[in-house]
Amino acid sequence: MANYPQSPFAPETFPVLPALAGFTMATAEAGVRYKGRTDLWVLRADAGTALAGVYTKNLCPGAPVDWSRKALAVETNGPRLVIVNSGTANVFGGQKSRDAVQDTAKGAAAVFGVEAETIQLASTGVIGVPLEASKLVDCFPDILADLDADGWESAARAIMTTDTHPKGATAIANIDGVEVRINGIAKGSGMIAPDMATMLAYIATDAAIAPPVLQAILSELVETSFNAITVDSDTSTSDTTLLLASGKAGNPVYDSPNAPELENFKTVLEGVLKDLALQIVKDGEGLTKFITVSVSGAVSKASAKKIGLSIANSPLVKTAIAGEDANWGRIVMAVGKAGEPAERDKLSIWMGPHLLAESGEVASDYTEDSGAAYMKNAEIHIRVDLGLGVGEAEVYTCDLTHGYIDINADYRS
């Protein structure tokens, strides 16, 4: 594995994610592809843990995604396992990939005493290289012996590929007067444009949440977090986000995701998901700038988001920002190509506090010097108002530099 330059936004330390009742975990060096580092993580959730998941909408998904989608629907009274390896995505390996997920699940079931068909599997790394299941299965006895409630940072490191640092977040919420904890880890740096980057995210809580409610909450909140980010417009074959709730906090259980007692939990959970999502963007391959794109005045929220993603995914916009050029013409182009309602002469465009363009031309008070000075910032905020309605959305991306090319030109070498 190459040593990539660390992101300029990398945190100095990994946050302290405390142990969560109902969860234990361990990592190992399986030697899937990397040498001298961990590349396997197993999370064990106690019996009674509720599980929710969202997966890639890429129509060429990996064998682990196919397996895990089915496993999500299987009810169990026993413990659940989540098994993640880095080094290979186990995608497009034909029958060998399908056999690998079955052999991994069966091997884990025998060691950990769980039902194979309930196990969540995920793999991340190179596409086209089948996983050697035996490398994982051989590690399972040692992992079983090492299971511990404290291991979130080690887990975040084990699932990294081109990431330059591990990603984690934690927070405390309240459900009807009962304090509950939420921990989360994620990985992703390139092939990031989730549609539910290469993106994996795992969030655990000790809250008691009914499975259908947990699924509804996750499906709703990914839209403003993981589905609002893009690094390079490419939706991975392996995207997976899981949310597990052990129920150990002992709070009351509600049968609707809209129960008022769950509002704080949902707000705090959304904060954790968004924190992880933005950490992924801020570790985008080769980035030098973090970019927020805010769109308002659209005919609908969905239209605003599509226009925002059109701007965020534009190579011309992203390279202009890398070159510190406040090129509003490229933003106009990106708005117009989105295929959503837009009128050139009603557009207003800002870079941070600077109004660049309005009414179909350069803003009268704008100067190139003020724009150039703003573009030297590490964080850039593009704002667009379409002047057509009340729809608004916000998406997040990064610039496109030669560093991205360097990383991806030799990724398999």
N, C-alpha and C positions, 0 to 999 in steps of 0.2 A: 504494500500500500504506500503510495507516494505521500510525502510530507507537504501538505499544501500550506501556503501562507495563511496565518491566522486572520480571521475576520477582524476588521478594525472595530467592530461592535461587540467582540467577544467579552463576556463578563469576566471580572477578575477572579471570581470564585463561583463554584456551583452552589446553589441555594441549599440550605439544610432541609431535607425532606424527612420528617420524623417517621418512625414506624407507625403503621396503620393496623389496627386490630383486624384480624381476618386474612392478612396477606403475609406470605413469606416468599423469599426469592434467593436465587444464586446465579452466578455467572461462571463461565469456563472458557478455556482456550481449546476449541475444537479443531482448529487448523483448517477451516473450510477453504480459506484463501490467504488470509493474513498470517504472518508469523510474529510471535512475540507479543500478542495482544489478545484480549478476550473477544470472542465473536459469537457467544451463545448465552442467552438469558432465559431462565425459566421462572415464571411467576405462578405461585400456587395460591388459589383463593379457596377459603373454607367452604364447606357445604352450606348451601343457602344463599350464596352470593348471586346477586342479579347481574346480568350481562347485557350490554347493548353494543352494537357495532355498526359502522358504516364503512363501505369498501369502495374501491375505485369503480368508476363507470367506464373505464377503458374497456373496449370490447375484445381485447386480447389479454385477459387477466392471467396471472400466474396460477399454477396449481395450488399454492397455499391459499390464495383468495377463494378459489372454487371450494376447497375443503372447508374453510372457515365460515363461509356463507351458510353452508349446510349445518355446520356445528352450532351456529348461532341459534338455529331453530330447534335444536334438540334440548328438551328439558331434562334436568338431572337433579337428583336429591343428594348427589355427592359433590366432592370438591371439583373445581375447574382448574385447568392448566392453560397458561399462555406460553408458547415457545417461540422464540425469535432468534434467527441467526443472521449474521451479516456475512458478506463475502460473495454470495451468489443469490440472485433473486429467485432461482429455481423456476424461471419462466421460459417457455418455448423450448422445453427439453423433451417434449413428446411423452411417451409412456414412462420414460425414466423419471421425469419430474413427478408424474402422478404416483408412480411407485414410491418415490422418496417421501411424499407426504404421508402415504399410508404406513410405510415402514417406520417413520418418525413417530406417528401417533400410536401405533401398536407398541413400539418399543417403550414409549413414555408411559403408556397405560400399564404395562407390565411392571415397571419400576415404581411408579407413583401411586398405583392402585386406583386409577380413575378410569372412566369410560372413554375409549379412544375417540368415539364419534362426537364427544363434547369438547375436545381439545381445540384451542385456537392456535393456528400456525401462521407464521409470517417469515418471509425471507427477503433480504434486501441486498442488492449488489449487482453484479453483471448479469445481463439477460443472455440466455442461450447456453448457460452452463448448468446442467442438472446437479442437484444437491446429492452428495454422498451421505445418505441417511445414517450410515454406520458411524460417521464421525460425531454425530450428535448423540446417537443412542449409546455409544461407548462412554460418553460423559455423564449420562443420567444418574448412575449410582453415586458418583461423587457429588453431583449437584444435590441429590436427595439428602446426603449427609451434611451438606453445607447450608441447607435452607435456613434463612434467617430473616427477621422482620426488618432489618436495617441493610439496605443495599441499593437504594435508588440511584446514587451516582454511578456505581459500578454497572448497573443496568443500562443507564444512559450512554455510557462509554462503549459497552459491548455491542450496541446496535448501530453504531456510527459507521458510515462509509466515507464519503468525501467531506463530511462534517469536520469543521476545524475545532469544535468544542462540544461537550455534552450539553443537553438542553433539559432544564427541569423547572418546575414551578409548584408552589404550594400555597394554600390559603385555608382560612377557617370560615365556615358558614354557620347559619343558625336555622334550624327547622323547628318551629313551634317551641322555642325556648331551649332546645337541645343543641349543643355545639357539635358540629361535624367537621371533619378534616377532609381536604381534597389534595391529593398529590398527582402530579403528572410528569411524564417524560416524553420526549419526541426526538426524532431524527429526520434530517432532510437538509439538502443544500443545493442540489440540482435535480432536474426533471421534476420541477415543482409547478403544478397548476392543478391542484386537487379538484375533482368533480364528484363529489358525493352529497410527495411531490416527488425524487422518490421519498415518500413521506410515510412515516409510521408514528403513531401517537398512542400512548397508553395512560389512561387516567383512572385512578382508584379513589374510592371514598369509603369511609366507615358508616355513611348514612344508610338508612333503611328506605329503599325506593322499590316499588313494585316494578317488575321487568317491563311491562308495556309502557309505564310512565317514564322509566329510564330511557327507553328507546325513543320515545317521542321527544324528550328533552334533548337528547344528543342530536337527533336528526334536525331539530330546530336550530340548535346553537352552532353547529358546524358551518351554517350558512354565513354567519358574521365573523367566523374565525378561520378555520382551515380552508373553507371554500371562498375566502376573500383574499387569498394570497396567490402570488405567482412570481416565480423567478425567471422562467424561460418559456412559458406557455405550454409545456409538455406534461400531460397527465400520465403519471406512472402506471405501469401494469400491476403495481403492488400496494398502492395506497390503502392503508388500514388505520382506522381509529376505533379503539375500544374503550368503553366506560364500564367499570365494575364497581358494584356497591355491596359491601359485605354485610351491612345491616347491624354491625356491632355497636353502633352509637346508641341504639335503642330508641330512636325518635319515632313518633307516630307515622304510620304509613297511609298515604293518600292514593285514591284511585283515579286522579286526574292530574295531568301535568300543569293544569291551570289553577290548581288549588292555591289560594292566597298564601298558605303556610309554606309553600315551596318557592315563593318569589325570591327570597334572599339567597336560597341555595342556587337557583338558576342564575342569578346575577353574579354570584361569586364564581360559579362554575364557568360561566361565559368569560369571566376575567382570566381564569386559568387557561382555558382553551386559546383565547386571543394572545395571551402572554407567550405560550408555546409557539403559536403560529407566527408571531412576529419575530421570535428568536430564529425560526427557520429562514425567514426572509433576510434577516440581518446576518445570516451565515451563508447567503447565496454565493454560489461559486464565482470567485473573482471580483466580488463587489467592492465598490468604494463609497457608494451612496445608498441610503435607505430612502424610499420614496413612498409617500402617502398620496393617493389620488382620491379626491373628494368630488363627487358629482351631485349637483342639485338642479332643481328646475326641470327635471325630466318628466315624461308623461306618466311614468310609473317607477316603482322601486326596482323592478326587474330590468326595465330599460336603462335606468341609471347605472345599475351594476354592469350590464353588458357594455355600456359606453366606457365605464371606468376600467374594465378589463381590456378593452380595445386600446386604451391609452397605455395601461400598464404593461401590455404585452408587445407594444410596438418597438421593434429594434431601433427604429429611427429616433423615437423619443428617448429610449434608454441609452443609446450611444451619445445623443446630444447632452444628456445629463452627465454622463461619464466625462464628456469634454467640457463640462461647466458652461454650456451654451443654453441660454434661455430661449430656445427656438420654439416660439408659440405656434409657428406655422405647422410644425409636425403634430402638435396637439390638435389643431383644427383638423388635420388630415385624419387622425386617429378617431376623432369624434365622428366624422363623416363616413368613414368606412365601416362603422359598427353596424350599419343597417337599421338603426333605430331612429325614431323621429328627431330631427335636428334642423334648425334654421340658422344658416351662417350669420345673418345679421342680428340675431338675438343672443348670440354667444358672448359670454364674458369669461375671460381666462386670467387667473392669478398664478404667480409663483410666490408662495409665501404671502407677505403683505403687499406685494407689488401687482397692481392691475396692469396686465400686459396688453390685452386686446378687448375691444367691445364694439358693438354695432358694426361689425364687419371690417374693422381696421385697427391699427395700433392705437392704444389709449393715448390721449393727448398729453398726459403727464408722465408717461413712461420714458425712461432713458435707458440706453444699453448699459451704461455704467452701473446703475442701480441693480439691473438684472444680473450682470456679471458678478457683482459683489455678493448677491444672495446665493448664486450657484456654487460658491466656494464652500457653503455649509455641507456638513456630512449628512444631514437630514433635509430632504427637499419635500415641500408640500405643493402639489399641483391642485388647484381648485378650478372647476368648470361649472358655470351655471348656464343651463340651456334656455331658460326663460320661457318654458312651455307648460310647466305644471309643478307638482309638489313632490315628485319622486326624487329620492336621494339615496346614495349608497357610498360606501368607502371601501377601497381596496388598497392592497399594499404590495410593493414590489421593490426591486433594486435596479441599479444601473447595469449596463452590459459592457464589459471591458475585455481586453485581450486575455486577461487572466481566465475568463470563462472558457475561451478557446483553448488555452494551454491545458486546462484540466481535462476537458472532454476530448481533445485530440489524441491523448495518450492514455485514456482511462483504462483500456484493456491491456496495455503493455506492461 
